Amino acid sequence: MPRKSSAIPGPSRLSQILKHLTIPPPPSLPSLQSLRLTYAVKNNHFGARHFAKEELPRIQYANPSLRISVDKKPIQSLKTEGAKLILGFHNKPEQTIDISSKESSTILEAILTSGAADHFTPTPQTVSSTLKTTLGGKKDRREIGTSGEEGRAVLTPKMKARRAWARSRELAAL
């Protein structure tokens, strides 16, 4: 009979999904009626594909009555058009956003600033908090590397372990 493991089990897959869907701030879009996303199936429109995978479920979870449709088309049919996002409002005409060369966080910011979110006004704090939450709590590349006024490099535990391993290899080679 196998031994019973004394390790505490990690979080379940469902709890991880729910944690991702409820990341603050929720993308509440009360004036938006429909959202249509069109992008290429392969090799192009990386930001649009990432947006469809990461941000679109959050938008749908926060807005259950919103009609969302995603059209994945062959590359040949989108060579002249490019990727696009069509926003249908309750009280305004449709708005088309070209998302061919945009990142997923930029696409989300474009939706929020288009008037779909009534309470969203882009300030540096809200944009940076939105970007940090869409990046999953990871810091932007520009923020990594310096610490305070001294300008010393910030070392993560993983980086420290790699440096220690490299030093031990150098000493062993001597």
N, C-alpha and C positions, 0 to 999 in steps of 0.2 A: 504494500500500500504506500503510495507516495506521501511524502511529508507535506504538511500544510504550510504554505508560505506565510512568513510573518510580515512580509512587506504590505504596506497599505496600497490598495489599488489606486491608480491614477484617475483623473476625471474621465467620465464617459464621453463618447463621441457626441452624443446628443447635448450634453452640457457644454461642450466646446462650441457647437454650432449655435446654441442659444446665447452663449456669451458673445460670439461674434455678431449676431443679429441685434443685440441690445447695446452695442457700444454707443456711449454718449458722444456727441449729441445725435438724437434720432433724426433722420432726414424726413421730417414731416412736411408733406407737400399738399396742403388742403385745396389750393386752387387748380391743381393739375388733374385732368380727367384721363388722359392716356399718354403713354410713352412708347415710342417705336424706335428700336435700335436696329440699324443695318450695318453690317460689316463683313469683311471677307473671312472665309473659312480658314485659310492657311496663309502663313508667311507675311501677312500685312495686318495693320490695325491692332497692334499689341495692346495699346491702351484701352481700346474698345473691348477687346476680349477679356482683359483683366477687370474692367468695369462690370461686364456682364457676369463674371464669376464672383467677384468680391462685393461690389456695391449694390448691384441690382437686387439681390436677396434682402439686403438691409432696407432698401427703399420699399420693396413689396411687403415686408414684415411691418414697417411703420405705417404703410398706407394700403390696407387690405382691399379697398374699393377701387384702387388704381388699376386700369387695364394696361398691361405691359405685353408687348410683342417684340420678339427678337427674330430678325431675318438674317440668316447666315447664307451669304451668296458666294458663288465661285469668283475667283480673282478676276477673271476676264470681264465679267459684267460690272465690276466696280472700278475698273481702271480709269474710266473717265469721271465717274461720280465721286468716289471716295466714301469713307464711312460717314454716316450721318445719324443724328438723333433728332427725332421729331417730337415736340412737346405739344400736346393738345390741352388747351385750357377750357375751363367752364365758361368764362366770360370774355375771352380774348381769342383772336385768330391763332392758328397753329404757328409755332416757331421752329425753324430748322437750324440746328447747330452742326457745323462741320467738325467732326472729331477725328479726322484722318491721322493727324500726327500729335494728338494730345495724350497725356497720361491720364490714368483713371481718376486720380485726385483732382485734376484740372477739369475733367468732365463733370464730376460731382459738384465742384464749385460753380461751373457754368450753369448747371441745373438750379442750384440754390439761388444764384444771383439773377436768374432769368425772370423772376417774379413768381415762381411756383411756390416758394416758401415765403409766406407773408411776413414772418418775423425776422428773416435773415437779412442782416446788413453786414457786408464784409468789412471787418476791421482786422488789423494785423493779428489780434489775439484769436478771433474766431477762425480766421483762415489757418493759422498755425495749429490750433487745437483740432480743426477738422482734418488737416493733413496728417497730424500725428496719430489720430485715431484711425484714419484710413490706412496708415502704414502699420497698423497693429501695435502701436506703442513704441515702434522703433524710431530712433532719432534720424533726422535728415542727415545726409552725408556731410553737409556743411557744418553741422553742429558737433560732429565727432572730431576729436583731435586736440582741442585745447581746453584748459580748465582754468577759469578765473583770470586774474590779471597777469599771473606769472607766465601763462602760455605753455605750460607743461602738457605733455600728451596724457590723455586719459587712457588708462590701461584697464581693460576688462579682465576678469579672472582667466578667461580663455587665452587672451594675449599674454598674460603673465606666465601661464603654463607653457605656452609655445616658446617664449624667450628663455625660460629656465631649461627646457628640453634642448634648445639650440646651444646654450652655454655648456650644458653637460656633454653634448656631442663634441663641442670644440675642445673641451678639457680632456675628453677621452682620446681624441685624435693626437694630442701632444704626447 
